[in-house]
Amino acid sequence: MSLSTDTIAAISTPAGPGAIGILRLSGPGAASIAEKCFKPLGRKGLREHKPRELVYGDLLDSGGQPIDRVLCTYSMGPSSYTGEDTAELQCHGSPMVLALGLEALFAAGARQAGAGEFTRRAFLNGRLDLAQAEAVGDLLSARSREGARHAAGQLAGALSRKIGDIYSALVDVMAHFHAVLDYPDEDIDPFRLEELDNALSNQEGELNALLASCGRGKLLREGVPCAIVGRPNAGKSSLLNAMLGWDRAIVTDIPGTTRDTVEERCELGGVPLRLIDTAGLRDTDDPVEKLGVERSRKAMEEAGLILVLIDASRPAGDEDFALLHEAVALAPTILVWTKGDLPAVPCPVKRYEEIGCPAVTVSAKVRDLDELCNEISCAFPQDLWGGYGEILTNARQEEAASRAREAVRRARGALRAGVTPDALLTDVEEALAALGELTGQAVREDVTDRIFSKFCVGK
């Protein structure tokens, strides 16, 4: 992978009007190109100011005419995000100003940056490893506080350090056996079988723990699939709207209004949730509603959390009890007594308590969800997510870590079978190569192309 020799430019803020719009440059000519398009209000030119100093002045269009009063700064590589010379123009967030400014930067010698090209250059220049670069994408797309914290931890190097410890331990194993193979006449005591087996076993355990984090990483990235189920008119769509804070689902008094599952994401009780509003569960001859009921049951089967809703203002029946019993057998379940703002109808509460799942009362009408938030927090406590940034968050990482673990397992099996050290080292080297792919020490260019193509332009 070759390092860049040209200068790229892009708008680094979202499309549409805003308070601030940012134009970003990176490459050998970043500061000089910015200087051509920016005129400081003081006597000194841009590069007469210190790197990283904000300078006030005019942004000039390609014809040299002022189009905005802006702040400009530049940094010199390798002490920058990309490891190259960089510059940044902080403008008013006018789409027209940004378009004219970008046009001026192109006229001065820059080219349009590709998707993720700034972060790709940071990776190629050694400012970030591949796990950290992927964390940038996770941070941009984080949908919850926990997701953002884990992405920040990974960006700070938590996962890379964990991988580095495993890598270093396996290198120690390799180094010893290479010494045994290369210098057979030297007085080097080989590892005893138990010692080497323990060393490999420890790293296999570390890789097992790392791979066990994949599920948590997926939940942080996509949200815990949370199925909201109940009989018709139990208040499912009303609760969905209350949890989201806006009217996403249609709410009426007519049973069967919701015919299909409705999905939205939110955070409740500090837990990222992928809410699935389902059709009311009942026997029906309507073919369309039947399909909705089938999808509701499928949502229950695939859920990581099930909220079983029962209307507290109506008599609860055997169907409610059966549904709750079914849900508890599938996933962590919370019984939600809805319409808490209405007079409650006496019901055999003990019958539901015997099932053993927590129960809360909510009022979607007045958005009284405190009890529900607390129970969701208890179902997914903070320590479930593990140390910040120390979990695998995508399929690429999982696949590489899995190959590393299998190679270590093969090495242990070869050791116990009495295979010669040179053959055993082949498996250890494969494990090291797989770990190198995690951090980008050894990774194909097409893989990095795919990773950075998912980034937005300007990052």
NUDRENTOR-410100 format. One record per residue (C-alpha): x, y, z; residue in three letters. Coordinates in steps of 0.001 Angstrom, whole numbers, plus 500000, padded with zeros to 6 digits. Layout:
BEGIN
+--------+--------+--------+-----+
:   east :  north :     up :   r :
+--------+--------+--------+-----+
:      X :      Y :      Z : ALA :
...
+--------+--------+--------+-----+
! end
This chain:
BEGIN
+--------+--------+--------+-----+
:   east :  north :     up :   r :
+--------+--------+--------+-----+
: 500000 : 500000 : 500000 : MET :
: 501709 : 503165 : 498801 : SER :
: 501700 : 506428 : 500697 : LEU :
: 500000 : 509439 : 499141 : SER :
: 501817 : 512107 : 497167 : THR :
: 498831 : 514339 : 496372 : ASP :
: 496621 : 516637 : 498438 : THR :
: 492966 : 515847 : 499061 : ILE :
: 490121 : 518123 : 500095 : ALA :
: 486536 : 517572 : 501220 : ALA :
: 483645 : 519072 : 503139 : ILE :
: 483770 : 517403 : 506555 : SER :
: 480407 : 518465 : 507953 : THR :
: 476948 : 517052 : 507130 : PRO :
: 475020 : 518267 : 504103 : ALA :
: 472565 : 521122 : 504557 : GLY :
: 472683 : 524469 : 506398 : PRO :
: 474326 : 524566 : 509811 : GLY :
: 476099 : 526821 : 512277 : ALA :
: 479564 : 525709 : 511134 : ILE :
: 480884 : 524085 : 507961 : GLY :
: 484392 : 522639 : 507703 : ILE :
: 486672 : 522237 : 504698 : LEU :
: 489536 : 519821 : 505284 : ARG :
: 492826 : 519299 : 503440 : LEU :
: 495531 : 516649 : 503772 : SER :
: 498687 : 516055 : 501809 : GLY :
: 502063 : 517617 : 500957 : PRO :
: 500532 : 520843 : 499655 : GLY :
: 497801 : 521300 : 502271 : ALA :
: 499154 : 524457 : 503897 : ALA :
: 500164 : 526158 : 500645 : SER :
: 496805 : 525381 : 498995 : ILE :
: 494943 : 526731 : 502027 : ALA :
: 497113 : 529856 : 501884 : GLU :
: 496039 : 530494 : 498278 : LYS :
: 492357 : 530418 : 499277 : CYS :
: 492575 : 532236 : 502597 : PHE :
: 493554 : 535836 : 503335 : LYS :
: 494285 : 536615 : 507020 : PRO :
: 492985 : 539939 : 508327 : LEU :
: 496295 : 540670 : 510036 : GLY :
: 499658 : 541445 : 508490 : ARG :
: 501088 : 537932 : 508692 : LYS :
: 500376 : 535231 : 506137 : GLY :
: 498866 : 531939 : 507204 : LEU :
: 502162 : 530033 : 507410 : ARG :
: 503785 : 532882 : 509357 : GLU :
: 501513 : 531825 : 512195 : HIS :
: 502326 : 528788 : 514319 : LYS :
: 500886 : 525386 : 513372 : PRO :
: 497516 : 524686 : 515047 : ARG :
: 496948 : 528403 : 515658 : GLU :
: 493497 : 529600 : 514571 : LEU :
: 493786 : 532527 : 512162 : VAL :
: 490869 : 534826 : 511321 : TYR :
: 490379 : 536003 : 507750 : GLY :
: 488531 : 535728 : 504447 : ASP :
: 487825 : 532598 : 502438 : LEU :
: 488336 : 533398 : 498765 : LEU :
: 486550 : 531805 : 495835 : ASP :
: 488385 : 530545 : 492726 : SER :
: 488335 : 534085 : 491336 : GLY :
: 489971 : 535539 : 494462 : GLY :
: 486804 : 537209 : 495770 : GLN :
: 485883 : 536939 : 499496 : PRO :
: 482917 : 534664 : 500181 : ILE :
: 483026 : 534271 : 503981 : ASP :
: 484826 : 535316 : 507164 : ARG :
: 486383 : 532139 : 508526 : VAL :
: 488952 : 530621 : 510847 : LEU :
: 491849 : 528690 : 509335 : CYS :
: 494511 : 526476 : 510871 : THR :
: 497198 : 524151 : 509583 : TYR :
: 499317 : 521327 : 511036 : SER :
: 502561 : 519797 : 509863 : MET :
: 503065 : 516063 : 509498 : GLY :
: 503656 : 513717 : 511121 : PRO :
: 501979 : 515452 : 514076 : SER :
: 498485 : 515480 : 512604 : SER :
: 495469 : 513189 : 512321 : TYR :
: 496573 : 511794 : 508963 : THR :
: 500313 : 511985 : 509615 : GLY :
: 500610 : 514451 : 506700 : GLU :
: 500454 : 518227 : 506420 : ASP :
: 496831 : 519217 : 506980 : THR :
: 494716 : 522371 : 506966 : ALA :
: 491174 : 523181 : 507992 : GLU :
: 488856 : 526078 : 507178 : LEU :
: 485983 : 526656 : 509610 : GLN :
: 483240 : 528532 : 507770 : CYS :
: 479619 : 529404 : 508335 : HIS :
: 477583 : 526321 : 507494 : GLY :
: 476207 : 527588 : 504193 : SER :
: 476093 : 524876 : 501501 : PRO :
: 476896 : 527513 : 498866 : MET :
: 479900 : 528874 : 500774 : VAL :
: 481250 : 525360 : 501261 : LEU :
: 480718 : 524482 : 497601 : ALA :
: 482509 : 527641 : 496437 : LEU :
: 485310 : 527094 : 498942 : GLY :
: 485815 : 523490 : 497838 : LEU :
: 485859 : 524625 : 494215 : GLU :
: 488600 : 527108 : 495109 : ALA :
: 490676 : 524417 : 496827 : LEU :
: 490395 : 522225 : 493726 : PHE :
: 491453 : 525145 : 491518 : ALA :
: 494481 : 525652 : 493793 : ALA :
: 495666 : 522075 : 493282 : GLY :
: 493726 : 519767 : 495602 : ALA :
: 491555 : 516879 : 494471 : ARG :
: 488317 : 515488 : 495875 : GLN :
: 488889 : 513075 : 498758 : ALA :
: 487364 : 509620 : 498502 : GLY :
: 485193 : 507990 : 501144 : ALA :
: 487243 : 507514 : 504317 : GLY :
: 490428 : 508706 : 502646 : GLU :
: 491548 : 510916 : 505538 : PHE :
: 491334 : 508005 : 507988 : THR :
: 492887 : 505659 : 505418 : ARG :
: 495900 : 507981 : 505203 : ARG :
: 496110 : 508013 : 509004 : ALA :
: 496288 : 504202 : 508865 : PHE :
: 498859 : 504112 : 506043 : LEU :
: 501023 : 506675 : 507833 : ASN :
: 500974 : 504728 : 511092 : GLY :
: 498851 : 507189 : 513048 : ARG :
: 496151 : 504554 : 513617 : LEU :
: 496140 : 500786 : 513313 : ASP :
: 493259 : 499081 : 511518 : LEU :
: 491271 : 498322 : 514669 : ALA :
: 491487 : 502001 : 515650 : GLN :
: 490513 : 503090 : 512139 : ALA :
: 487416 : 500887 : 512289 : GLU :
: 486608 : 502462 : 515648 : ALA :
: 486380 : 505845 : 513901 : VAL :
: 483544 : 504438 : 511774 : GLY :
: 481879 : 502912 : 514856 : ASP :
: 482117 : 506230 : 516669 : LEU :
: 480484 : 508084 : 513778 : LEU :
: 477607 : 505596 : 513629 : SER :
: 477191 : 505036 : 517395 : ALA :
: 473526 : 504961 : 518411 : ARG :
: 473985 : 504877 : 522190 : SER :
: 476214 : 506165 : 524964 : ARG :
: 477662 : 502708 : 525550 : GLU :
: 478360 : 502290 : 521832 : GLY :
: 480122 : 505655 : 521706 : ALA :
: 482171 : 504875 : 524823 : ARG :
: 483312 : 501530 : 523454 : HIS :
: 484221 : 503065 : 520101 : ALA :
: 486206 : 505778 : 521899 : ALA :
: 487992 : 503116 : 523950 : GLY :
: 488875 : 501165 : 520823 : GLN :
: 490064 : 504357 : 519123 : LEU :
: 492300 : 504969 : 522143 : ALA :
: 493885 : 501549 : 521553 : GLY :
: 492191 : 499275 : 524139 : ALA :
: 491493 : 496446 : 521668 : LEU :
: 494877 : 496897 : 519966 : SER :
: 496662 : 496524 : 523306 : ARG :
: 494702 : 493371 : 524093 : LYS :
: 495590 : 491887 : 520695 : ILE :
: 499189 : 493057 : 521149 : GLY :
: 499514 : 491145 : 524441 : ASP :
: 498384 : 487897 : 522754 : ILE :
: 500702 : 488562 : 519810 : TYR :
: 503660 : 489223 : 522094 : SER :
: 503095 : 486017 : 524083 : ALA :
: 503017 : 483946 : 520881 : LEU :
: 506165 : 485672 : 519604 : VAL :
: 507911 : 484577 : 522814 : ASP :
: 506946 : 480966 : 522055 : VAL :
: 508248 : 481315 : 518488 : MET :
: 511478 : 482983 : 519569 : ALA :
: 512373 : 480181 : 521928 : HIS :
: 511772 : 477414 : 519411 : PHE :
: 513594 : 479262 : 516656 : HIS :
: 516562 : 479443 : 519003 : ALA :
: 516301 : 475684 : 519605 : VAL :
: 516136 : 475025 : 515851 : LEU :
: 518789 : 477528 : 514759 : ASP :
: 521367 : 476879 : 517453 : TYR :
: 521127 : 473201 : 518367 : PRO :
: 524651 : 473238 : 519841 : ASP :
: 523872 : 476073 : 522242 : GLU :
: 522957 : 475273 : 525814 : ASP :
: 519327 : 476391 : 525515 : ILE :
: 516864 : 474395 : 527556 : ASP :
: 513663 : 473793 : 525548 : PRO :
: 510346 : 474499 : 527143 : PHE :
: 509047 : 471568 : 529016 : ARG :
: 505847 : 470195 : 527491 : LEU :
: 503686 : 471496 : 530351 : GLU :
: 505129 : 474996 : 530180 : GLU :
: 504596 : 475373 : 526460 : LEU :
: 501127 : 473858 : 526665 : ASP :
: 500248 : 476357 : 529406 : ASN :
: 501569 : 479256 : 527325 : ALA :
: 499443 : 478234 : 524337 : LEU :
: 496464 : 477436 : 526559 : SER :
: 496566 : 480900 : 528100 : ASN :
: 496488 : 482579 : 524691 : GLN :
: 493717 : 480278 : 523513 : GLU :
: 491757 : 481399 : 526587 : GLY :
: 492396 : 485053 : 525750 : GLU :
: 491174 : 484490 : 522186 : LEU :
: 488106 : 482650 : 523493 : ASN :
: 487275 : 485627 : 525691 : ALA :
: 487823 : 487990 : 522777 : LEU :
: 485532 : 485958 : 520517 : LEU :
: 482901 : 485756 : 523265 : ALA :
: 482690 : 489553 : 523061 : SER :
: 481434 : 489491 : 519463 : CYS :
: 477801 : 489162 : 520502 : GLY :
: 478108 : 492159 : 522820 : ARG :
: 479766 : 494148 : 520056 : GLY :
: 476874 : 493397 : 517704 : LYS :
: 474333 : 494466 : 520344 : LEU :
: 476206 : 497739 : 520900 : LEU :
: 476351 : 498424 : 517185 : ARG :
: 472833 : 497329 : 516195 : GLU :
: 470931 : 497451 : 519490 : GLY :
: 469353 : 494682 : 521563 : VAL :
: 466420 : 493318 : 519501 : PRO :
: 463448 : 494097 : 521750 : CYS :
: 460075 : 492616 : 520755 : ALA :
: 456997 : 494445 : 522056 : ILE :
: 454225 : 491850 : 522116 : VAL :
: 450711 : 491493 : 523473 : GLY :
: 447072 : 491065 : 522555 : ARG :
: 445374 : 493609 : 520253 : PRO :
: 444973 : 497053 : 521857 : ASN :
: 447357 : 496252 : 524712 : ALA :
: 449162 : 499540 : 523983 : GLY :
: 452136 : 498249 : 521989 : LYS :
: 452303 : 501058 : 519420 : SER :
: 451660 : 503678 : 522106 : SER :
: 454562 : 502309 : 524152 : LEU :
: 456830 : 502264 : 521072 : LEU :
: 456023 : 505935 : 520428 : ASN :
: 456623 : 506823 : 524081 : ALA :
: 459981 : 505012 : 524143 : MET :
: 461061 : 506810 : 520967 : LEU :
: 459730 : 510184 : 522052 : GLY :
: 457852 : 510730 : 518783 : TRP :
: 454880 : 509229 : 516935 : ASP :
: 456349 : 506482 : 514770 : ARG :
: 453486 : 503966 : 514801 : ALA :
: 449777 : 504562 : 514086 : ILE :
: 447655 : 504275 : 517217 : VAL :
: 443888 : 503611 : 517075 : THR :
: 441250 : 501818 : 519152 : ASP :
: 440628 : 499407 : 516280 : ILE :
: 442097 : 495948 : 516962 : PRO :
: 444503 : 494789 : 514269 : GLY :
: 445704 : 498252 : 513231 : THR :
: 449333 : 497082 : 513267 : THR :
: 449629 : 494452 : 510535 : ARG :
: 453418 : 494264 : 510200 : ASP :
: 456430 : 494661 : 512459 : THR :
: 457716 : 498235 : 512870 : VAL :
: 461381 : 498717 : 513833 : GLU :
: 463153 : 501719 : 515317 : GLU :
: 466230 : 502264 : 517484 : ARG :
: 466477 : 504080 : 520787 : CYS :
: 468352 : 504032 : 524076 : GLU :
: 466496 : 503317 : 527303 : LEU :
: 468014 : 502772 : 530715 : GLY :
: 471445 : 503187 : 529135 : GLY :
: 470824 : 500174 : 526865 : VAL :
: 470785 : 500465 : 523041 : PRO :
: 467544 : 498880 : 521822 : LEU :
: 466205 : 497900 : 518428 : ARG :
: 462478 : 498140 : 519149 : LEU :
: 460129 : 495859 : 517207 : ILE :
: 456458 : 496774 : 517451 : ASP :
: 454430 : 493706 : 516517 : THR :
: 450901 : 492860 : 515416 : ALA :
: 448496 : 491897 : 518191 : GLY :
: 448637 : 488180 : 518930 : LEU :
: 445232 : 486564 : 518488 : ARG :
: 443444 : 483972 : 516360 : ASP :
: 442153 : 485598 : 513172 : THR :
: 440745 : 484611 : 509784 : ASP :
: 442107 : 487760 : 508118 : ASP :
: 444969 : 486498 : 505864 : PRO :
: 446901 : 489781 : 506136 : VAL :
: 446599 : 489918 : 509918 : GLU :
: 447640 : 486253 : 510063 : LYS :
: 450914 : 487157 : 508356 : LEU :
: 451422 : 489908 : 510922 : GLY :
: 450870 : 487452 : 513781 : VAL :
: 453396 : 485038 : 512250 : GLU :
: 455968 : 487821 : 512034 : ARG :
: 455236 : 488759 : 515636 : SER :
: 456052 : 485241 : 516775 : ARG :
: 459231 : 485231 : 514676 : LYS :
: 460261 : 488545 : 516290 : ALA :
: 459817 : 486904 : 519707 : MET :
: 462006 : 483959 : 518691 : GLU :
: 464828 : 486255 : 517535 : GLU :
: 464554 : 488804 : 520365 : ALA :
: 467184 : 489536 : 522999 : GLY :
: 464504 : 491126 : 525201 : LEU :
: 460722 : 490691 : 525164 : ILE :
: 458236 : 493150 : 526600 : LEU :
: 454897 : 491411 : 527164 : VAL :
: 452186 : 494057 : 527391 : LEU :
: 448921 : 493518 : 529276 : ILE :
: 446245 : 496205 : 529498 : ASP :
: 445842 : 496882 : 533229 : ALA :
: 442455 : 498542 : 532634 : SER :
: 440916 : 495307 : 531294 : ARG :
: 440590 : 491841 : 532832 : PRO :
: 443675 : 489738 : 532061 : ALA :
: 442998 : 486281 : 530699 : GLY :
: 444483 : 482898 : 529863 : ASP :
: 445858 : 484222 : 526530 : GLU :
: 447932 : 486815 : 528374 : ASP :
: 449244 : 484195 : 530787 : PHE :
: 450129 : 481801 : 527953 : ALA :
: 451937 : 484548 : 526017 : LEU :
: 453991 : 485532 : 529052 : LEU :
: 454912 : 481916 : 529689 : HIS :
: 455999 : 481527 : 526042 : GLU :
: 458101 : 484707 : 526130 : ALA :
: 459965 : 483750 : 529310 : VAL :
: 461037 : 480508 : 527643 : ALA :
: 462534 : 482434 : 524681 : LEU :
: 464434 : 485442 : 526088 : ALA :
: 464755 : 487806 : 529064 : PRO :
: 461229 : 489116 : 529569 : THR :
: 459576 : 492038 : 531334 : ILE :
: 455831 : 492043 : 532030 : LEU :
: 454519 : 495527 : 531289 : VAL :
: 451155 : 496540 : 532717 : TRP :
: 450031 : 499325 : 530374 : THR :
: 447606 : 502255 : 530664 : LYS :
: 448694 : 502969 : 534202 : GLY :
: 446888 : 506316 : 534053 : ASP :
: 443508 : 504512 : 533934 : LEU :
: 441719 : 502750 : 536816 : PRO :
: 443158 : 499251 : 537121 : ALA :
: 440979 : 496144 : 536992 : VAL :
: 441732 : 493577 : 539713 : PRO :
: 443556 : 490560 : 538288 : CYS :
: 445214 : 487406 : 539629 : PRO :
: 448631 : 489036 : 540017 : VAL :
: 450039 : 486052 : 541899 : LYS :
: 449526 : 483878 : 538834 : ARG :
: 451888 : 486097 : 536856 : TYR :
: 454388 : 486501 : 539668 : GLU :
: 454860 : 482741 : 539791 : GLU :
: 456461 : 482847 : 536322 : ILE :
: 459330 : 484797 : 537826 : GLY :
: 459868 : 487693 : 535402 : CYS :
: 459956 : 491325 : 536577 : PRO :
: 456781 : 493394 : 536199 : ALA :
: 456349 : 497157 : 535788 : VAL :
: 453497 : 499575 : 535268 : THR :
: 453721 : 502253 : 532578 : VAL :
: 451614 : 505009 : 531132 : SER :
: 452523 : 505758 : 527529 : ALA :
: 450051 : 508636 : 527559 : LYS :
: 452028 : 510625 : 530143 : VAL :
: 455310 : 508895 : 529189 : ARG :
: 455815 : 507410 : 532646 : ASP :
: 458549 : 504900 : 531816 : LEU :
: 460838 : 505135 : 534863 : ASP :
: 460096 : 501617 : 536155 : GLU :
: 460647 : 500148 : 532705 : LEU :
: 463971 : 501971 : 532304 : CYS :
: 465194 : 500576 : 535623 : ASN :
: 464240 : 496996 : 534727 : GLU :
: 465929 : 497219 : 531321 : ILE :
: 469093 : 498498 : 533037 : SER :
: 468954 : 495519 : 535416 : CYS :
: 468507 : 493095 : 532508 : ALA :
: 471594 : 494505 : 530755 : PHE :
: 473937 : 495846 : 533476 : PRO :
: 476854 : 498046 : 532475 : GLN :
: 479476 : 495414 : 533321 : ASP :
: 477886 : 493094 : 530744 : LEU :
: 479564 : 495120 : 527998 : TRP :
: 483058 : 494521 : 529409 : GLY :
: 485971 : 496948 : 529432 : GLY :
: 485504 : 499937 : 527164 : TYR :
: 486947 : 499271 : 523733 : GLY :
: 488049 : 495687 : 524450 : GLU :
: 485424 : 493895 : 522361 : ILE :
: 485231 : 492808 : 518732 : LEU :
: 482653 : 494823 : 516824 : THR :
: 482452 : 493428 : 513304 : ASN :
: 482559 : 490227 : 511254 : ALA :
: 486060 : 490924 : 509870 : ARG :
: 487532 : 491084 : 513349 : GLN :
: 485628 : 487985 : 514449 : GLU :
: 486821 : 485960 : 511452 : GLU :
: 490485 : 486903 : 511967 : ALA :
: 490363 : 486197 : 515712 : ALA :
: 488666 : 482862 : 515025 : SER :
: 491458 : 481834 : 512624 : ARG :
: 494045 : 482820 : 515232 : ALA :
: 492324 : 480693 : 517875 : ARG :
: 492064 : 477660 : 515583 : GLU :
: 495756 : 477949 : 514736 : ALA :
: 496671 : 478053 : 518439 : VAL :
: 494468 : 475011 : 519037 : ARG :
: 496244 : 473145 : 516250 : ARG :
: 499597 : 474098 : 517766 : ALA :
: 498519 : 472657 : 521129 : ARG :
: 497308 : 469477 : 519446 : GLY :
: 500586 : 469138 : 517543 : ALA :
: 502549 : 469650 : 520744 : LEU :
: 500663 : 466894 : 522542 : ARG :
: 501073 : 464581 : 519553 : ALA :
: 504836 : 465023 : 519693 : GLY :
: 505166 : 466863 : 516384 : VAL :
: 508583 : 468450 : 515746 : THR :
: 509008 : 472131 : 516704 : PRO :
: 509376 : 473331 : 513106 : ASP :
: 505961 : 471890 : 512181 : ALA :
: 504386 : 473317 : 515346 : LEU :
: 505790 : 476751 : 514532 : LEU :
: 503799 : 476806 : 511281 : THR :
: 500595 : 476911 : 513293 : ASP :
: 501925 : 479634 : 515612 : VAL :
: 502966 : 481703 : 512591 : GLU :
: 499443 : 481369 : 511162 : GLU :
: 498025 : 482609 : 514452 : ALA :
: 500367 : 485605 : 514375 : LEU :
: 499393 : 486386 : 510778 : ALA :
: 495691 : 486349 : 511692 : ALA :
: 496305 : 488648 : 514670 : LEU :
: 498280 : 490926 : 512353 : GLY :
: 495196 : 491249 : 510164 : GLU :
: 493210 : 492520 : 513152 : LEU :
: 495494 : 495508 : 513615 : THR :
: 496516 : 495872 : 509982 : GLY :
: 500118 : 494660 : 510306 : GLN :
: 499351 : 492196 : 507518 : ALA :
: 496182 : 492822 : 505560 : VAL :
: 495278 : 492804 : 501870 : ARG :
: 494591 : 496083 : 500104 : GLU :
: 491155 : 494957 : 498942 : ASP :
: 490193 : 494461 : 502588 : VAL :
: 491216 : 497995 : 503517 : THR :
: 489427 : 499297 : 500411 : ASP :
: 486220 : 497681 : 501643 : ARG :
: 486648 : 499000 : 505193 : ILE :
: 487243 : 502626 : 504244 : PHE :
: 484600 : 502664 : 501504 : SER :
: 481987 : 502526 : 504291 : LYS :
: 483199 : 505843 : 505737 : PHE :
: 481699 : 509165 : 504774 : CYS :
: 483623 : 511537 : 502508 : VAL :
: 485559 : 513988 : 504683 : GLY :
: 486471 : 511507 : 507405 : LYS :
+--------+--------+--------+-----+
! end
